[in-house]
Amino acid sequence: MNTWDSVISKGTLVVIGQGYVGLPVAMRAIEVGYSVIGLDTDTVRIWALQDGRSFVDDVPDSQLRAALATGRYLASTNYSDAAEFDAAIITVPTPLKDGYPDLTFIQDAANALAPHVRRGSTVILESTSYPGTTEEILIPLLERGSGLRAGRDFAVGYSPERIDPGNERFTFVNTPKVVSGIDPESLAAVQHLYADLVETTVPVSSPKEAELTKLLENTFRHVNIALVNELAVLAHQLGVDIWEVIAAASTKPFGYMRFTPGPGVGGHCLPVDPTYLSWVVQRDLHRTFKFVDLANDINDHMPDYVVSRLTSMLNNDCKPMRNSTVLLLGLAYKPNTGDIRESPALRIIELLADAGAIIEAVDTHIEPHRAPTGVKLVDLNVGTLQRADVVVLITDHTDVDYDLVTAHATSIFDTRHRLHGNVEYL
């Protein structure tokens, strides 16, 4: 018998979104005793979950199957399965659309969940958005669809997700969780729920403070990555080894934090969250957030820089980009995950395709049905490497045989400083 079977039932939790944020939350909730309804609009993902196959690297198949075996986990696309829930956590994407915040997924989730909200239930938003989203967008939809009043009849709060896919040191459980509520009673309900799920909760005074906390965390990273990305471009032009400079600077034990350059930024957080902050500053204060706008400009153009370097490498070999085979190592936005959202690889692929390149890629982590169009997924072997006119390391997954790459690739561009030998670095 699985040890989860012996826990005391703590009620029904709905987790909307069963991706890289929602699925780990659902698994933890089952572990501590909740019955969980995991909702997602992606039917392929739901079928996989029902079959005990996880697409989230942080959730192994064995953990998912143990959760299913308890009888307390249901993966579904049907909101009618959420009837009579005690608490709901919304972990849906909040992408950009034409450069502006797209809250469609939050709105759709709120509208679908609202008829099932009842007196005494708790609804928590985890999706990253601008300050005011919980009160301006979520609550009116919940109230309209339920006929109840937030605060008076049911609790509402915001708790920004802090899951770092692939991070084995800091997990959902041991990473402090910022929590908030629209009133003291809501905060108490939100904090009580997360106290079951994580080791430490950090209460703040309102959802706006919690929403801005998330944006500050990611804007800090975004701006510093932009700094080293621009410096990497300039250092290459100056004939300076930026990687040696970063390593030397990192020996300083105070006043310095290590950031490294790369082919761009990806995932939901870095390319999206700072833009949400910049957008709301422009909307509400009628001014620009100059740091964010500058960082966006630098990081958004790193894929262009990568392709320009590749073009130069091919030209040096007397090869045009058109009809050259470019092998991409890694498509996900970060190592050891399958998350391809906003990955710089997507823009690199677009630019290579426009230039007429033949694009192949190696990435065992991504879901095949989410692979970019125009890219052929291939196995990493001697033939694949020798066929490529240039190999580009975009995402340094640990399951790649890098010795094989350096032994058989004729031309290599490494954007992560992972390879050694006859290699060009970012």
C-alpha positions in Angstrom: 0.0 0.0 0.0 1.3 3.5 -0.9 2.0 5.6 2.2 -0.3 8.3 0.8 -3.2 5.9 1.4 -2.9 6.3 5.1 -3.3 10.1 5.3 -6.4 11.8 6.7 -8.6 13.3 4.0 -8.4 17.1 3.9 -11.1 17.9 1.4 -11.2 18.4 -2.4 -8.7 20.7 -4.1 -9.1 21.7 -7.7 -5.9 22.6 -9.5 -6.6 24.3 -12.9 -3.7 23.8 -15.2 -1.7 20.5 -15.0 1.6 21.8 -16.4 4.9 22.6 -14.9 3.3 24.5 -12.0 0.0 22.8 -11.5 1.0 19.2 -11.7 3.7 19.4 -8.9 1.1 21.2 -6.7 -1.5 18.5 -7.4 1.0 15.7 -6.5 2.0 17.4 -3.2 -1.7 18.0 -2.3 -2.4 14.3 -2.8 0.6 13.4 -0.7 -0.7 15.4 2.3 -4.2 14.1 2.1 -6.3 16.1 -0.4 -8.5 14.7 -3.1 -7.4 16.5 -6.3 -9.2 17.3 -9.5 -6.5 18.3 -12.0 -8.1 20.3 -14.9 -6.4 21.1 -18.2 -7.7 22.0 -21.7 -4.9 20.0 -23.4 -6.6 16.7 -24.0 -3.3 15.0 -25.0 -1.8 15.9 -21.6 -4.9 14.7 -19.8 -4.8 11.4 -21.6 -1.2 11.0 -20.7 -1.9 11.8 -17.0 -4.8 9.3 -16.9 -2.4 6.7 -18.3 0.2 7.5 -15.7 2.6 9.2 -18.1 4.1 12.4 -16.8 5.3 15.1 -19.2 6.8 17.2 -16.3 10.4 16.3 -15.5 9.9 17.2 -11.8 7.1 14.6 -11.6 8.3 11.1 -12.4 5.8 8.5 -13.8 6.1 6.6 -10.5 4.9 9.5 -8.5 2.0 10.1 -10.9 1.0 6.4 -10.8 1.1 6.3 -7.0 -1.2 9.3 -7.0 -3.6 7.6 -9.3 -3.5 4.5 -7.2 -4.8 6.3 -4.2 -8.1 7.0 -6.0 -7.8 10.7 -5.0 -6.4 12.1 -8.2 -8.6 12.7 -11.3 -7.1 14.3 -14.4 -9.9 15.9 -16.4 -10.9 18.5 -19.0 -14.5 18.7 -17.6 -15.2 21.4 -15.1 -18.3 19.5 -13.9 -15.8 17.3 -12.1 -15.0 20.3 -9.9 -18.4 20.4 -8.3 -18.4 20.6 -4.5 -14.8 21.6 -4.3 -13.3 23.1 -1.1 -10.5 25.0 -2.6 -9.2 25.8 -6.1 -5.8 26.9 -7.3 -5.5 28.5 -10.7 -2.2 27.9 -12.4 -2.9 28.7 -16.1 -0.6 30.5 -18.5 -0.6 34.3 -18.9 1.2 34.9 -22.2 1.7 38.0 -24.2 -0.4 38.6 -27.3 0.9 41.2 -29.8 3.1 42.5 -26.9 0.2 43.0 -24.5 -0.9 40.9 -21.5 -3.3 38.1 -22.5 -5.4 37.0 -19.5 -7.8 34.8 -21.6 -6.8 31.7 -19.7 -7.5 33.3 -16.4 -10.8 34.6 -17.6 -11.8 31.2 -19.1 -10.8 29.4 -15.9 -12.7 31.9 -13.7 -15.9 31.6 -15.9 -15.8 27.8 -15.9 -15.1 27.5 -12.2 -17.6 30.2 -11.0 -20.8 28.1 -11.1 -19.1 25.6 -8.7 -18.0 28.2 -6.2 -20.0 27.8 -3.0 -20.1 29.4 0.5 -17.0 28.6 2.4 -14.8 27.7 -0.6 -11.4 29.3 -1.3 -10.1 30.3 -4.7 -6.4 31.2 -5.2 -4.7 32.6 -8.3 -1.1 31.6 -8.9 -0.7 32.7 -12.5 1.7 35.6 -12.9 0.1 38.9 -13.8 0.2 42.6 -13.1 -0.8 44.1 -9.7 -4.6 44.3 -9.5 -5.4 41.2 -11.6 -7.0 39.2 -8.7 -9.3 42.1 -7.7 -9.9 43.5 -11.2 -10.3 40.4 -13.3 -10.7 37.3 -11.2 -13.2 38.4 -8.5 -15.8 40.0 -10.7 -16.0 36.9 -12.9 -16.3 34.6 -9.9 -19.0 36.7 -8.3 -20.9 37.1 -11.6 -20.9 33.3 -12.2 -21.6 32.2 -8.6 -24.0 34.9 -7.4 -21.9 35.1 -4.3 -19.7 37.8 -2.8 -16.0 37.4 -2.5 -14.8 38.0 1.1 -18.3 37.6 2.5 -19.3 34.2 1.0 -16.0 32.7 -0.2 -12.3 33.5 0.2 -10.0 34.7 -2.5 -6.2 35.2 -2.5 -3.1 35.3 -4.6 0.1 33.3 -4.2 2.7 33.7 -6.9 4.2 30.4 -8.2 7.9 30.0 -7.5 8.5 26.6 -9.1 11.8 26.3 -10.8 11.6 23.3 -13.2 14.6 21.0 -12.9 15.9 22.5 -9.6 16.6 19.6 -7.3 17.7 21.8 -4.4 14.7 24.1 -4.2 11.4 22.4 -4.8 7.8 23.4 -4.4 7.8 22.1 -0.8 10.9 23.9 0.6 10.7 27.2 -1.3 9.0 29.8 0.9 5.5 30.6 -0.5 4.2 34.2 -0.6 0.5 34.3 0.3 -2.2 36.9 0.4 -5.9 37.4 0.7 -8.4 40.1 -0.1 -9.3 40.4 3.6 -8.0 38.8 6.9 -10.3 35.9 6.6 -9.2 35.1 3.1 -5.6 35.4 4.0 -6.1 32.9 6.9 -7.8 30.5 4.5 -5.1 30.8 1.9 -2.3 30.5 4.4 -4.0 27.4 6.0 -4.1 25.6 2.7 -0.4 26.3 1.8 0.7 25.5 5.3 -0.3 21.9 4.4 1.6 22.0 1.2 4.9 23.8 1.9 7.3 24.3 4.7 7.2 28.1 5.0 4.5 30.7 4.1 5.2 34.4 3.8 2.1 36.5 4.2 1.8 39.9 2.7 -0.9 42.6 3.1 -2.9 42.2 -0.1 -2.9 40.5 -3.5 -1.3 43.5 -5.1 1.8 43.2 -3.0 2.0 39.5 -3.8 1.5 40.1 -7.5 4.2 42.7 -7.6 6.6 40.4 -5.6 6.6 37.9 -8.4 7.2 40.6 -11.0 10.1 42.1 -9.0 11.8 38.7 -8.7 11.7 38.0 -12.4 12.5 41.6 -13.5 15.6 41.5 -11.3 16.8 38.4 -13.2 15.7 39.7 -16.6 17.6 43.0 -16.2 20.8 41.3 -15.0 20.7 38.7 -17.8 20.3 41.6 -20.3 23.4 43.2 -18.8 25.6 40.1 -19.3 24.1 39.4 -22.7 25.0 42.9 -24.0 28.4 42.6 -22.4 28.9 39.2 -24.1 28.2 40.8 -27.5 30.6 43.7 -26.8 33.3 41.5 -25.3 33.4 39.3 -28.4 33.8 42.4 -30.6 36.6 43.6 -28.3 38.3 40.2 -28.4 37.8 39.5 -24.7 36.7 36.1 -23.3 33.5 37.0 -21.4 33.3 33.6 -19.8 36.7 34.0 -18.2 35.7 37.5 -17.0 32.5 36.1 -15.4 34.4 33.3 -13.7 36.9 35.8 -12.3 34.3 38.2 -11.1 32.4 35.3 -9.4 35.3 34.9 -7.0 34.3 38.1 -5.2 32.5 37.0 -2.1 30.4 40.2 -1.7 28.6 42.7 -3.9 28.4 40.5 -6.9 25.9 37.9 -8.1 26.8 35.6 -11.0 24.6 35.8 -14.2 25.6 34.2 -17.5 24.8 35.1 -21.1 22.8 32.9 -23.4 20.8 32.8 -26.7 17.9 34.7 -25.1 15.5 34.2 -22.3 12.5 31.9 -22.2 9.8 30.2 -20.2 6.9 32.0 -18.9 8.7 34.1 -16.4 11.6 36.2 -17.9 10.4 37.2 -21.3 6.8 37.8 -20.2 6.6 38.9 -16.5 8.6 42.1 -16.8 6.5 43.2 -19.8 3.4 42.8 -17.6 5.0 45.2 -15.1 6.0 47.6 -17.9 2.5 47.5 -19.3 0.7 48.3 -16.1 3.1 51.1 -15.3 2.3 52.6 -18.8 -1.5 52.0 -18.3 -1.8 53.4 -14.8 1.0 55.9 -14.5 1.5 56.9 -18.1 5.2 56.5 -18.0 7.7 54.0 -19.3 9.7 51.5 -17.2 13.0 52.2 -18.9 15.0 49.3 -17.3 12.4 46.7 -18.5 12.1 48.2 -22.0 15.9 48.2 -22.4 16.3 44.6 -21.0 13.5 43.4 -23.4 15.3 45.0 -26.3 18.6 43.3 -25.5 17.3 39.9 -24.6 14.8 39.8 -27.5 17.6 40.3 -30.0 19.9 37.7 -28.7 18.5 35.0 -31.1 19.3 37.5 -34.0 22.9 37.7 -32.7 23.1 33.9 -32.5 22.0 33.5 -36.1 24.4 36.2 -37.3 27.3 34.4 -35.6 26.1 31.1 -37.3 26.0 32.9 -40.7 29.6 34.1 -40.2 30.8 30.6 -39.2 29.2 29.1 -42.3 30.6 31.9 -44.5 34.1 31.2 -43.1 33.6 27.6 -44.3 32.4 29.0 -47.7 28.9 27.8 -47.1 25.6 29.8 -47.4 22.9 29.5 -44.8 20.4 28.4 -47.5 20.3 24.6 -47.7 22.9 24.2 -44.9 21.9 21.8 -42.1 21.8 23.3 -38.7 21.5 21.0 -35.7 20.1 22.5 -32.6 21.0 20.8 -29.3 18.1 21.6 -26.9 14.8 23.4 -27.7 13.5 23.9 -24.1 14.1 27.2 -22.4 16.2 25.7 -19.6 18.1 22.5 -18.9 16.4 19.2 -18.0 12.9 20.4 -18.6 10.5 20.0 -21.6 9.1 23.5 -21.3 9.4 25.2 -24.7 7.3 28.3 -23.9 8.9 31.4 -25.2 12.1 29.6 -25.7 14.8 31.5 -27.6 15.0 28.4 -29.8 11.7 29.3 -31.3 12.9 32.7 -32.6 16.2 31.1 -33.7 14.3 28.5 -35.7 12.1 31.2 -37.3 15.2 33.1 -38.4 17.0 30.0 -39.7 13.9 29.0 -41.7 13.6 32.4 -43.2 17.2 32.1 -44.3 16.5 28.7 -46.0 18.4 26.5 -43.5 17.5 22.8 -43.0 16.8 22.6 -39.3 17.2 19.5 -37.1 17.0 19.3 -33.4 17.9 17.0 -30.5 15.7 17.3 -27.3 14.4 14.2 -25.5 12.6 16.3 -22.9 10.0 18.2 -25.0 6.6 16.7 -25.8 6.7 15.7 -29.5 3.3 17.2 -30.2 4.6 20.6 -29.0 7.7 20.6 -31.2 8.0 23.6 -33.5 6.9 23.2 -37.1 9.6 23.0 -39.6 12.0 21.2 -37.3 12.9 17.6 -37.6 13.5 15.9 -34.2 16.4 13.5 -34.5 18.5 11.2 -32.3 22.0 12.3 -31.4 24.4 10.0 -33.1 27.6 10.1 -35.3 25.6 10.3 -38.5 23.4 13.2 -37.3 26.5 15.2 -36.2 28.5 14.5 -39.4 25.5 15.5 -41.5 25.2 18.9 -39.8 27.0 21.9 -41.3 27.0 23.5 -37.9 25.8 22.4 -34.5 24.4 24.9 -32.0 24.1 24.2 -28.3 21.1 26.2 -27.1 19.9 24.3 -24.0 22.5 22.3 -22.1 20.5 19.3 -21.0 22.6 16.8 -18.9 21.5 13.8 -20.9 23.4 14.9 -24.0 26.7 13.1 -24.8 28.9 16.2 -25.2 32.0 14.1 -25.8 30.3 12.6 -28.9 29.4 16.1 -30.1 32.9 17.5 -29.9 34.4 14.3 -31.4 32.2 14.2 -34.6 30.7 17.7 -35.2 32.7 19.7 -37.8 31.5 23.2 -36.6 30.1 24.0 -33.1 28.7 27.2 -31.7 28.2 26.9 -27.9 25.8 29.5 -26.3 26.2 28.0 -22.9 29.9 27.5 -22.5 29.4 23.7 -21.9 31.7 22.2 -24.6 35.4 22.2 -24.9 37.8 21.9 -27.8 37.4 23.5 -31.3 34.3 25.5 -30.3 33.1 29.0 -30.8 31.4 30.5 -27.8 28.7 33.1 -27.4 
